[in-house]
Amino acid sequence: MNKTMLYRLVAAVSAVVCLLIAWGVSAYESVKIHDIDAHIATTTAENAAASQLISNIDKRGAAGIISVARDSRHEQVQFVNQIRTLAEQNHIRFTHWSAGIVNPLPVPATADKQLKDLLGTVTPLCNELGVSGRYEDVRRFITSLTGSDRMIMVSRVKWNRNPKPPDTTLTFNATRYVSNAFGPDN
């Protein structure tokens, strides 16, 4: 085999190797472009959903998206009825209720004007509650209460064993939030 033939063979093999490398790189880049297209489609859908949410917030006002109740003369009665209904559904006794304690809602110093205005309309009302029943029923009651559409914070929980088993007694603070941002009281 002479040198010329060897050079031609090396040139032909090099060309084939280069073509294979080019094909591999183009296949790899094609997959990457497909992934980027999928990410762009996902991002576009997420942006559309965020824009729709912002539009809904603008239409309803910020107070419409916070799970607070209208501050009205009926609010406390409605809340007590909600507690009584949940107690009945969970087969426990509603044993204690204290009147609402109004605590001002702290507004962060770094909050912007819109947030300060919104928080200025929200009032937390704290009540001490007592319930009694079987442990499983009391647990289900608390889960139902904290899982309701309305934001209710449970704190200062005291769980005691009742002298008459299998009942237990639970006392706790339930803080609910009301707002006058919904317009005049009806």
C-alpha positions, 0 to 999 in steps of 0.5 A: 500500500502506498502513501497516496492510498493511505492518505486517501483512506484516512481522508475518507474515514475522517470524512465519515467520522466527521459526518457521524459526529455532525449527525450526533451533534445535530440529533442532540441539539434537536432534543435540546430544542424540543426540551426548550420548546416544551419549557417555553410552552409550560412557561407561557401557560403559567404566565397566562394562569398568573395573568388570569389570577391577577385579573381576578384579583383586580376585579374582586379587590385584594380583600376578596381573595383573603379568607376573611368574613364580612365584619357585620353584626351577624358574623359572630352568630354565624361563626358560633353556628359554624362551630356548633354544626361542626361539633354536631357533625363530629359527635362532640359537645360544645362546652365553652365559649368566650366573647371575641377579643380584638387584637390589632393585626400587625402591619410590617414596616416594609409593607407597601401601601396596598398591603398596608391598606388591605391589612388595615381593613382586617381585624382578628377576633380571638375566642376561647372555645371548649369541646368534649368528646371521644379523642378521634371525634375531637381530632376530626372536629379540629381538622374540620375547623382548620380545614374550612374555607375561612382562615381560622388560627388555632392556638393555646391548645390544652387537651385533658383526659376527662374523668369519664373515659373515653371522653377528652376535653379540649380548650383552645383559642380560635382566631378568625378574621373579619374585614370591612373592605367588603362594603357596608354592613347589611 
